[in-house]
Amino acid sequence: MADLEKFRAETRAWLEENCPPDMRKPMRGEEDICWGGKRWKFQSEAQKIWLERMAARGWTVPTWPKEYGGGGLSKEEAKILKEEMRRIKARSPLESFGIWMLGPALLEYGAHEQKAHFLPPIARGEIRWCQGYSEPNAGSDLASLQCRCEDRGDHWLVNGQKIWTSYADESDWIFVLVRTDREAPKHLGISFILIDMESPGVTTRPIRLISGKSPFCETFFDDVKVPKEHAPGVSAVVGELNRGWDVAKYLLTHEREMIGAGGSGAIGGAASPGEVAARLVGVDETGRLADPILRGRIAEAEIDGWAFLLTMERLKDEAKAGKGMGAKSSMLKYYGTEFNKRRYELMMDAAGSDGLEWEGERSEDGKLARSWLRTKANSIEGGTSEVQLNIIAKRILELPDA
């Protein structure tokens, strides 16, 4: 305990000295998130400095081994770091699918050469990744995917289409599930492969959503040649050939945990319903929200949010203690996404008819309405809420089949 208290004191002092004041302000929205990558343009000098300082300590990925760009912290130390960042309202220095999904999969299934080649650039925010899983005819039934990958001697030849590839048009690399054995049962014959988005034959097309924005894309592979090795000893295939489903399932637990975490506001610095309501509805002479009914609903949601945050921390601790996350990630994904929708419903209630404004300076081009509509996709992406409930019923509650 003495060592942990010493670590806390040192961490608190370092954060106070090194976190720029602008990086302690609430995020206005996704535009304030630092995604990194070759084409990333920093929103401010403070954002750039904050990433560089945290990456130099390995604190963009605090629990990853130091040899792979991480901080080498224990789970207890990483928890303290998170608590101290939350204390000063420090923004996350870097968010990426490389950190949330590919990184954990490489640490579990990748060879040392793959880890040494790909993980440090992820930790420094130098490469941005996207995910090639779903296809037009393989969504919830992902194992039905048909994107082909043929062995052509010194390279793989990939043909097919992926859909809902978030930020594919802004990413440098993509991790893809492909079919390498067309005769095997559908859960077999799938491989997990890494592809440079600048490879000839890779094209993307944004999909416009009801929010008017396009985080999702269609991605096409037309005779894409993928070298067997991206560098000496660095295989393009992660894990065993034709056993990519094992990697995919492991990665999905991290994806669902990440999506669910967004419901608590733990990722992306999501707006607080209380703050939004105070600005739009106003406060009374005591500083409380003027609308007592809305005030009660928001208080209930904030209590539920803290309970959810603590539940996430407990399950993460159990996972790091060797108990694994497994189907519990479906609990986090289901509750987190449904709770996020509830949070934005509260903000829309607070805004009233003004919340429906779609364009104009006053509403920042309908920022609240567009964000509210975007939350509807939370309960679809990463596996629908209905799929998560089936998993919870079968794997956790052990209910009999219907």
SEFI-482056 format. One record per residue (C-alpha): residue in one letter; x, z, y; residue number from 1. Coordinates in steps of 0.1 Angstrom, whole numbers, plus 5000, padded with zeros to 4 digits. Layout:
{node a; {X; Z; Y}; NUM}
...
This chain:
{node m; {5000; 5000; 5000}; 1}
{node a; {5029; 5008; 5024}; 2}
{node d; {5042; 4973; 5018}; 3}
{node l; {5008; 4957; 5026}; 4}
{node e; {5004; 4978; 5057}; 5}
{node k; {5039; 4967; 5069}; 6}
{node f; {5029; 4931; 5061}; 7}
{node r; {4997; 4935; 5081}; 8}
{node a; {5016; 4949; 5111}; 9}
{node e; {5041; 4921; 5110}; 10}
{node t; {5014; 4895; 5106}; 11}
{node r; {4994; 4909; 5135}; 12}
{node a; {5024; 4908; 5158}; 13}
{node w; {5034; 4873; 5148}; 14}
{node l; {4998; 4860; 5153}; 15}
{node e; {4995; 4876; 5187}; 16}
{node e; {5028; 4860; 5198}; 17}
{node n; {5024; 4826; 5182}; 18}
{node c; {4987; 4817; 5183}; 19}
{node p; {4980; 4798; 5215}; 20}
{node p; {4951; 4811; 5236}; 21}
{node d; {4932; 4778; 5233}; 22}
{node m; {4933; 4782; 5195}; 23}
{node r; {4914; 4815; 5198}; 24}
{node k; {4883; 4799; 5213}; 25}
{node p; {4852; 4791; 5192}; 26}
{node m; {4852; 4755; 5180}; 27}
{node r; {4828; 4733; 5198}; 28}
{node g; {4823; 4712; 5166}; 29}
{node e; {4840; 4690; 5142}; 30}
{node e; {4860; 4674; 5170}; 31}
{node d; {4881; 4706; 5173}; 32}
{node i; {4890; 4706; 5136}; 33}
{node c; {4926; 4695; 5129}; 34}
{node w; {4925; 4671; 5099}; 35}
{node g; {4961; 4659; 5100}; 36}
{node g; {4973; 4626; 5085}; 37}
{node k; {4994; 4597; 5097}; 38}
{node r; {4968; 4585; 5121}; 39}
{node w; {4958; 4619; 5134}; 40}
{node k; {4958; 4624; 5172}; 41}
{node f; {4960; 4660; 5183}; 42}
{node q; {4932; 4671; 5206}; 43}
{node s; {4956; 4692; 5227}; 44}
{node e; {4992; 4703; 5228}; 45}
{node a; {4980; 4738; 5217}; 46}
{node q; {4965; 4723; 5185}; 47}
{node k; {4998; 4706; 5177}; 48}
{node i; {5019; 4737; 5183}; 49}
{node w; {4995; 4759; 5162}; 50}
{node l; {4998; 4735; 5132}; 51}
{node e; {5036; 4733; 5135}; 52}
{node r; {5041; 4770; 5137}; 53}
{node m; {5017; 4778; 5108}; 54}
{node a; {5031; 4750; 5086}; 55}
{node a; {5067; 4763; 5093}; 56}
{node r; {5057; 4796; 5077}; 57}
{node g; {5038; 4779; 5049}; 58}
{node w; {5006; 4796; 5062}; 59}
{node t; {4985; 4765; 5062}; 60}
{node v; {4984; 4771; 5024}; 61}
{node p; {4995; 4807; 5022}; 62}
{node t; {4992; 4812; 4984}; 63}
{node w; {5010; 4780; 4974}; 64}
{node p; {5046; 4784; 4961}; 65}
{node k; {5072; 4781; 4988}; 66}
{node e; {5090; 4753; 4970}; 67}
{node y; {5058; 4732; 4975}; 68}
{node g; {5054; 4740; 5012}; 69}
{node g; {5033; 4771; 5008}; 70}
{node g; {5038; 4807; 5020}; 71}
{node g; {5043; 4822; 4986}; 72}
{node l; {5019; 4851; 4995}; 73}
{node s; {5001; 4873; 4970}; 74}
{node k; {4963; 4872; 4971}; 75}
{node e; {4964; 4906; 4989}; 76}
{node e; {4987; 4893; 5015}; 77}
{node a; {4967; 4861; 5020}; 78}
{node k; {4935; 4882; 5024}; 79}
{node i; {4953; 4902; 5051}; 80}
{node l; {4964; 4870; 5069}; 81}
{node k; {4928; 4858; 5069}; 82}
{node e; {4915; 4891; 5082}; 83}
{node e; {4941; 4892; 5110}; 84}
{node m; {4933; 4856; 5120}; 85}
{node r; {4896; 4865; 5120}; 86}
{node r; {4903; 4895; 5142}; 87}
{node i; {4917; 4874; 5170}; 88}
{node k; {4893; 4845; 5163}; 89}
{node a; {4922; 4822; 5155}; 90}
{node r; {4911; 4787; 5144}; 91}
{node s; {4923; 4773; 5111}; 92}
{node p; {4954; 4753; 5119}; 93}
{node l; {4946; 4726; 5093}; 94}
{node e; {4917; 4715; 5071}; 95}
{node s; {4919; 4688; 5045}; 96}
{node f; {4907; 4677; 5011}; 97}
{node g; {4944; 4678; 5001}; 98}
{node i; {4943; 4716; 5007}; 99}
{node w; {4908; 4723; 4993}; 100}
{node m; {4907; 4700; 4963}; 101}
{node l; {4938; 4679; 4954}; 102}
{node g; {4963; 4706; 4960}; 103}
{node p; {4947; 4731; 4935}; 104}
{node a; {4943; 4703; 4909}; 105}
{node l; {4980; 4693; 4913}; 106}
{node l; {4991; 4729; 4910}; 107}
{node e; {4971; 4732; 4878}; 108}
{node y; {4977; 4698; 4861}; 109}
{node g; {5005; 4680; 4880}; 110}
{node a; {5040; 4676; 4869}; 111}
{node h; {5068; 4692; 4890}; 112}
{node e; {5078; 4659; 4904}; 113}
{node q; {5042; 4652; 4916}; 114}
{node k; {5039; 4686; 4932}; 115}
{node a; {5073; 4683; 4949}; 116}
{node h; {5064; 4648; 4962}; 117}
{node f; {5028; 4653; 4974}; 118}
{node l; {5022; 4690; 4982}; 119}
{node p; {5047; 4696; 5011}; 120}
{node p; {5033; 4667; 5032}; 121}
{node i; {4998; 4681; 5026}; 122}
{node a; {5009; 4716; 5037}; 123}
{node r; {5024; 4701; 5069}; 124}
{node g; {4994; 4679; 5076}; 125}
{node e; {5013; 4647; 5073}; 126}
{node i; {4990; 4630; 5048}; 127}
{node r; {4952; 4629; 5048}; 128}
{node w; {4934; 4625; 5015}; 129}
{node c; {4899; 4614; 5005}; 130}
{node q; {4880; 4617; 4972}; 131}
{node g; {4869; 4587; 4950}; 132}
{node y; {4844; 4602; 4926}; 133}
{node s; {4808; 4590; 4930}; 134}
{node e; {4797; 4554; 4924}; 135}
{node p; {4764; 4536; 4932}; 136}
{node n; {4753; 4542; 4896}; 137}
{node a; {4773; 4574; 4889}; 138}
{node g; {4763; 4603; 4912}; 139}
{node s; {4750; 4634; 4895}; 140}
{node d; {4759; 4617; 4861}; 141}
{node l; {4794; 4612; 4873}; 142}
{node a; {4808; 4606; 4838}; 143}
{node s; {4790; 4573; 4838}; 144}
{node l; {4815; 4559; 4863}; 145}
{node q; {4826; 4523; 4857}; 146}
{node c; {4855; 4518; 4881}; 147}
{node r; {4881; 4500; 4858}; 148}
{node c; {4918; 4507; 4856}; 149}
{node e; {4938; 4484; 4833}; 150}
{node d; {4973; 4488; 4821}; 151}
{node r; {4993; 4458; 4833}; 152}
{node g; {5028; 4469; 4822}; 153}
{node d; {5046; 4481; 4853}; 154}
{node h; {5014; 4488; 4872}; 155}
{node w; {4977; 4497; 4869}; 156}
{node l; {4951; 4472; 4881}; 157}
{node v; {4920; 4489; 4896}; 158}
{node n; {4886; 4472; 4902}; 159}
{node g; {4853; 4488; 4912}; 160}
{node q; {4835; 4507; 4939}; 161}
{node k; {4832; 4543; 4951}; 162}
{node i; {4805; 4556; 4974}; 163}
{node w; {4802; 4587; 4997}; 164}
{node t; {4839; 4588; 5001}; 165}
{node s; {4841; 4611; 5031}; 166}
{node y; {4865; 4599; 5058}; 167}
{node a; {4879; 4571; 5037}; 168}
{node d; {4883; 4550; 5068}; 169}
{node e; {4906; 4577; 5083}; 170}
{node s; {4926; 4587; 5052}; 171}
{node d; {4960; 4577; 5040}; 172}
{node w; {4956; 4583; 5002}; 173}
{node i; {4927; 4587; 4978}; 174}
{node f; {4924; 4605; 4945}; 175}
{node v; {4902; 4585; 4922}; 176}
{node l; {4884; 4588; 4889}; 177}
{node v; {4888; 4556; 4869}; 178}
{node r; {4879; 4544; 4834}; 179}
{node t; {4910; 4536; 4814}; 180}
{node d; {4894; 4534; 4780}; 181}
{node r; {4860; 4515; 4780}; 182}
{node e; {4854; 4521; 4743}; 183}
{node a; {4856; 4559; 4744}; 184}
{node p; {4826; 4583; 4749}; 185}
{node k; {4818; 4585; 4786}; 186}
{node h; {4834; 4619; 4792}; 187}
{node l; {4866; 4606; 4776}; 188}
{node g; {4885; 4575; 4786}; 189}
{node i; {4885; 4587; 4823}; 190}
{node s; {4918; 4592; 4842}; 191}
{node f; {4927; 4608; 4875}; 192}
{node i; {4948; 4585; 4896}; 193}
{node l; {4964; 4586; 4931}; 194}
{node i; {4962; 4555; 4953}; 195}
{node d; {4977; 4546; 4987}; 196}
{node m; {4948; 4535; 5009}; 197}
{node e; {4971; 4508; 5025}; 198}
{node s; {4974; 4490; 4991}; 199}
{node p; {4962; 4454; 4992}; 200}
{node g; {4926; 4451; 4979}; 201}
{node v; {4914; 4485; 4992}; 202}
{node t; {4887; 4483; 5018}; 203}
{node t; {4862; 4507; 5033}; 204}
{node r; {4828; 4504; 5050}; 205}
{node p; {4812; 4534; 5069}; 206}
{node i; {4777; 4545; 5059}; 207}
{node r; {4756; 4554; 5089}; 208}
{node l; {4735; 4586; 5083}; 209}
{node i; {4703; 4598; 5100}; 210}
{node s; {4725; 4619; 5123}; 211}
{node g; {4739; 4586; 5137}; 212}
{node k; {4774; 4595; 5125}; 213}
{node s; {4794; 4581; 5097}; 214}
{node p; {4816; 4606; 5078}; 215}
{node f; {4808; 4588; 5045}; 216}
{node c; {4821; 4554; 5034}; 217}
{node e; {4818; 4529; 5007}; 218}
{node t; {4853; 4521; 4992}; 219}
{node f; {4860; 4489; 4973}; 220}
{node f; {4889; 4482; 4949}; 221}
{node d; {4896; 4445; 4944}; 222}
{node d; {4925; 4438; 4920}; 223}
{node v; {4944; 4468; 4935}; 224}
{node k; {4979; 4471; 4920}; 225}
{node v; {4989; 4507; 4916}; 226}
{node p; {5025; 4513; 4906}; 227}
{node k; {5029; 4535; 4875}; 228}
{node e; {5052; 4557; 4896}; 229}
{node h; {5049; 4562; 4933}; 230}
{node a; {5085; 4574; 4934}; 231}
{node p; {5111; 4580; 4906}; 232}
{node g; {5094; 4604; 4881}; 233}
{node v; {5063; 4607; 4902}; 234}
{node s; {5034; 4593; 4881}; 235}
{node a; {5003; 4579; 4897}; 236}
{node v; {4982; 4596; 4870}; 237}
{node v; {4976; 4633; 4872}; 238}
{node g; {4973; 4651; 4839}; 239}
{node e; {4970; 4632; 4806}; 240}
{node l; {4958; 4596; 4805}; 241}
{node n; {4922; 4594; 4794}; 242}
{node r; {4917; 4632; 4801}; 243}
{node g; {4909; 4629; 4838}; 244}
{node w; {4876; 4646; 4832}; 245}
{node d; {4894; 4679; 4827}; 246}
{node v; {4911; 4675; 4861}; 247}
{node a; {4878; 4664; 4877}; 248}
{node k; {4859; 4694; 4865}; 249}
{node y; {4886; 4718; 4877}; 250}
{node l; {4886; 4701; 4911}; 251}
{node l; {4848; 4702; 4914}; 252}
{node t; {4849; 4740; 4912}; 253}
{node h; {4871; 4740; 4943}; 254}
{node e; {4850; 4714; 4961}; 255}
{node r; {4818; 4733; 4955}; 256}
{node e; {4835; 4765; 4967}; 257}
{node m; {4847; 4747; 4998}; 258}
{node i; {4813; 4732; 5006}; 259}
{node g; {4795; 4765; 5000}; 260}
{node a; {4820; 4783; 5023}; 261}
{node g; {4808; 4762; 5052}; 262}
{node g; {4775; 4781; 5051}; 263}
{node s; {4791; 4813; 5062}; 264}
{node g; {4809; 4796; 5091}; 265}
{node a; {4842; 4803; 5074}; 266}
{node i; {4852; 4767; 5076}; 267}
{node g; {4852; 4747; 5107}; 268}
{node g; {4843; 4775; 5131}; 269}
{node a; {4806; 4767; 5129}; 270}
{node a; {4784; 4778; 5158}; 271}
{node s; {4767; 4812; 5156}; 272}
{node p; {4728; 4811; 5158}; 273}
{node g; {4730; 4843; 5179}; 274}
{node e; {4753; 4827; 5205}; 275}
{node v; {4733; 4795; 5206}; 276}
{node a; {4700; 4814; 5210}; 277}
{node a; {4714; 4836; 5237}; 278}
{node r; {4724; 4806; 5257}; 279}
{node l; {4691; 4787; 5252}; 280}
{node v; {4665; 4815; 5252}; 281}
{node g; {4683; 4841; 5274}; 282}
{node v; {4688; 4878; 5271}; 283}
{node d; {4669; 4909; 5284}; 284}
{node e; {4683; 4936; 5308}; 285}
{node t; {4700; 4953; 5278}; 286}
{node g; {4718; 4921; 5268}; 287}
{node r; {4697; 4916; 5237}; 288}
{node l; {4681; 4883; 5228}; 289}
{node a; {4648; 4880; 5248}; 290}
{node d; {4627; 4868; 5219}; 291}
{node p; {4622; 4898; 5195}; 292}
{node i; {4609; 4877; 5166}; 293}
{node l; {4638; 4852; 5168}; 294}
{node r; {4662; 4882; 5173}; 295}
{node g; {4650; 4897; 5140}; 296}
{node r; {4654; 4864; 5121}; 297}
{node i; {4689; 4859; 5134}; 298}
{node a; {4699; 4895; 5126}; 299}
{node e; {4687; 4890; 5091}; 300}
{node a; {4706; 4857; 5088}; 301}
{node e; {4738; 4874; 5101}; 302}
{node i; {4735; 4902; 5075}; 303}
{node d; {4730; 4876; 5048}; 304}
{node g; {4760; 4857; 5061}; 305}
{node w; {4783; 4887; 5059}; 306}
{node a; {4770; 4895; 5024}; 307}
{node f; {4777; 4860; 5013}; 308}
{node l; {4812; 4861; 5028}; 309}
{node l; {4820; 4893; 5010}; 310}
{node t; {4806; 4878; 4977}; 311}
{node m; {4830; 4848; 4982}; 312}
{node e; {4859; 4872; 4987}; 313}
{node r; {4850; 4891; 4956}; 314}
{node l; {4847; 4860; 4934}; 315}
{node k; {4880; 4847; 4947}; 316}
{node d; {4897; 4880; 4939}; 317}
{node e; {4882; 4878; 4904}; 318}
{node a; {4894; 4842; 4900}; 319}
{node k; {4930; 4851; 4911}; 320}
{node a; {4929; 4880; 4887}; 321}
{node g; {4926; 4856; 4858}; 322}
{node k; {4889; 4857; 4853}; 323}
{node g; {4884; 4821; 4867}; 324}
{node m; {4857; 4807; 4889}; 325}
{node g; {4840; 4783; 4866}; 326}
{node a; {4802; 4781; 4869}; 327}
{node k; {4803; 4807; 4897}; 328}
{node s; {4813; 4780; 4921}; 329}
{node s; {4778; 4766; 4916}; 330}
{node m; {4764; 4799; 4929}; 331}
{node l; {4785; 4796; 4960}; 332}
{node k; {4778; 4760; 4965}; 333}
{node y; {4740; 4765; 4962}; 334}
{node y; {4736; 4795; 4984}; 335}
{node g; {4762; 4784; 5010}; 336}
{node t; {4746; 4750; 5015}; 337}
{node e; {4710; 4763; 5016}; 338}
{node f; {4721; 4791; 5040}; 339}
{node n; {4738; 4766; 5063}; 340}
{node k; {4706; 4746; 5065}; 341}
{node r; {4688; 4778; 5074}; 342}
{node r; {4713; 4786; 5102}; 343}
{node y; {4707; 4753; 5118}; 344}
{node e; {4670; 4756; 5115}; 345}
{node l; {4673; 4789; 5135}; 346}
{node m; {4693; 4771; 5162}; 347}
{node m; {4668; 4743; 5164}; 348}
{node d; {4640; 4769; 5167}; 349}
{node a; {4658; 4785; 5196}; 350}
{node a; {4662; 4752; 5213}; 351}
{node g; {4626; 4742; 5210}; 352}
{node s; {4617; 4707; 5220}; 353}
{node d; {4650; 4704; 5239}; 354}
{node g; {4667; 4705; 5206}; 355}
{node l; {4653; 4671; 5197}; 356}
{node e; {4671; 4655; 5226}; 357}
{node w; {4692; 4627; 5211}; 358}
{node e; {4713; 4614; 5240}; 359}
{node g; {4725; 4626; 5273}; 360}
{node e; {4751; 4648; 5289}; 361}
{node r; {4729; 4679; 5288}; 362}
{node s; {4727; 4679; 5250}; 363}
{node e; {4762; 4664; 5244}; 364}
{node d; {4745; 4633; 5230}; 365}
{node g; {4722; 4653; 5208}; 366}
{node k; {4750; 4674; 5192}; 367}
{node l; {4727; 4702; 5178}; 368}
{node a; {4701; 4677; 5165}; 369}
{node r; {4727; 4656; 5148}; 370}
{node s; {4744; 4686; 5133}; 371}
{node w; {4711; 4699; 5120}; 372}
{node l; {4704; 4666; 5103}; 373}
{node r; {4739; 4665; 5089}; 374}
{node t; {4733; 4698; 5070}; 375}
{node k; {4707; 4680; 5049}; 376}
{node a; {4735; 4663; 5031}; 377}
{node n; {4752; 4696; 5022}; 378}
{node s; {4727; 4702; 4994}; 379}
{node i; {4734; 4667; 4980}; 380}
{node e; {4772; 4663; 4983}; 381}
{node g; {4794; 4679; 4956}; 382}
{node g; {4764; 4681; 4933}; 383}
{node t; {4727; 4685; 4944}; 384}
{node s; {4711; 4720; 4947}; 385}
{node e; {4690; 4711; 4917}; 386}
{node v; {4721; 4704; 4896}; 387}
{node q; {4736; 4737; 4907}; 388}
{node l; {4705; 4756; 4897}; 389}
{node n; {4706; 4740; 4863}; 390}
{node i; {4743; 4750; 4859}; 391}
{node i; {4735; 4786; 4870}; 392}
{node a; {4706; 4788; 4846}; 393}
{node k; {4726; 4775; 4817}; 394}
{node r; {4761; 4788; 4822}; 395}
{node i; {4755; 4821; 4840}; 396}
{node l; {4720; 4833; 4832}; 397}
{node e; {4722; 4818; 4797}; 398}
{node l; {4685; 4808; 4799}; 399}
{node p; {4671; 4788; 4769}; 400}
{node d; {4666; 4750; 4774}; 401}
{node a; {4631; 4739; 4784}; 402}
